Amino acid sequence: MDGLLFIDKPTNMTSHDVVNIARGVLGTKKIGHTGTLDPNATGILVLCIGKATKLVKYFSNNRKTYQATIIIGKSYDTDDTTGKLIAAKSVDDLTVEKVTTAVLAFIGTQKQTPPDYSAVKINGKKLYELARKNIEIGDKGSRDVEIHRIDKLEIEFKTNEVWIKMEIEVSKGTYIRSIARDLGEKLDNYGCLHELNRTRVDQIDISESITIDELNQGKYQIRNAFDYLQLPRIVVDDAVKSYIDNGRFLDPELFPEKTETILYSKANEPLAIYYYDEKKETMRMSVKWC
């Protein structure tokens, strides 16, 4: 029960709902997820089970890939179509070429302002809590995000709307709802997110996930978390293993690189993850597994 579980989250269910169901099925409270999906969004949710909750931070920073549908011509208070419609505008001045150019301009690093309805905290309060109380938020701050790839573009003109389907690969913390909103502004119009499906978390593909029904039926597989960590690996002898057992620092000379590294025993069992402490010029433990 110490590993990863991949769930294909359905719509109208929160990420926390999925965790609660998994806790009931697996009989453990020690479960964490590695990246929230909005209730109306679908797709892969990576759960860390048991001791693997120690590894949540390693899976939370990964790139994520989505299939998204954005509508130009409408604005909602939530920046998606689940909220309250607050503005609309004609799209008669838009063309396929103009929309395509605006979409592809998002590729790269940029500052992004989170949606009003998000879990980002301002002065200890989540933005959605303030928005629901109609409290003026003011400066919500911005964060650096990176859009690595946008392709598989499909652009369809409908009555008073432009529908844009795309596959988009982004860095941690990127809000696709914010991209939809900002795309509308770039086109001198309004934009909102209509549908969102997360298909990949770094190298973990949605094809490896199971449905909630399969989970409830006991048709699940707990994966070895270390198989999915993209970190250097070394095998150590029994003497070093005893140092690890005691949480001791290790000589950097043991490591090919001064970077986070998984240490294995001769029996091919994961023992710990160590990182380089620049101040002490030594390798110290980040996660103890053994």
C-alpha positions, 0 to 999 in steps of 0.5 A: 500500500506504499505507492502511486494510484492513478485515477481518471477523475470524472466531472462534478467531483472534487479532487478531495472527493476522490481522495476520500473514496480511495481512503475508504476503499484502501482502508488508509487515511494516508493519501495525498494527491499531487495537483488539484483538478477543478470539479468540472475538469476531468482526467488523471489525478495522481494519488500517493498512498502510505509512505509515498505521501513523502514523495508528493513534492516530487510529483507536484512540480511536474509538467502537465498536459491537457486537452482544453476547449476555450470559448471566445466571446463570453466572460464568466466570473469564474473564467469558465462556463460553470460560473455567472455570465458577466459579459459578451461580445461579437466575434465578427472581427476575428479570423482563423489566422488571428485566433491561431496567432494569438493562441500560439503567442502564449508559448513560452514563459510569462506572468500569470494572474490566477482566477478570482475563483481559485485556491491561491491565498491572499493574506491567509484567505483563499481567493474563492472564499473572498470572491464568494463573499463579493469582497474586492480582491484588488492585486491578486499577484502573479506567478511565473508559468511556462507553456511548453507546447500548444498544438492539435488546434481546432478552431470553429466559428459558431453564432457569436462565439469562437470555439478553440480546441487544443492540446497544451503542456504547461508547468506547475501552477498554470491555470488554463482558465487564466489562459482562456481569460487572457486569450480573450483579452489578447483578441480584444474580446472575452474568453472562458474555459469550457472543458478541460481534461488532464491527459498526462502528468509528466511521463504518466499517461491517462491510459494508466489510470482507472475509473472511480467505478473500477476503484470501488470494485477493487480493480486497482494496482498500486504502482512503485513510486520510484519507477516514476521518479526522474532522478539519478539512482545509485546502489550503495553497500551495507556500510553506507546503508547503515549510515542511511539507517541513522540519517547521517550525511553522506560524502558527495564523492559517492554521488555522480552528481551533486543533485537529488539522488535515489539510493538503493540497496544491493537487493534493489530496495529503495533506501532514501533520497539525498540532496546536496546541502551547499552550506554544509557541502555535503549530501543530506537526506530528503526522504527516508524510505527504508 
